[in-house]
Amino acid sequence: MVLLGAFAAIAAAVKRESIEAVVRQKMKPEAAALNLKALEEGYAAGRGLLGPPPAST
């Protein structure tokens, strides 16, 4: 639960777009592409754990 809480705090503090921008800025294009793909896979896995978003009313 501590790890989950840490992930939640980081996610609340850092937007995905910010992470992508830093990766593109600081890495060579080949490394950036690989890391952005891994980032997308991680986000997909996280979304899979959370299930579908709640229906809007």
Secondary structure, DSSP 4 states (H G I P E B T S, - for coil): -HHHHHHHHHHHHS-HHHHHHHHHHHS-HHHHHHHHHHHHHHHHHHHHHH-SPPPP-
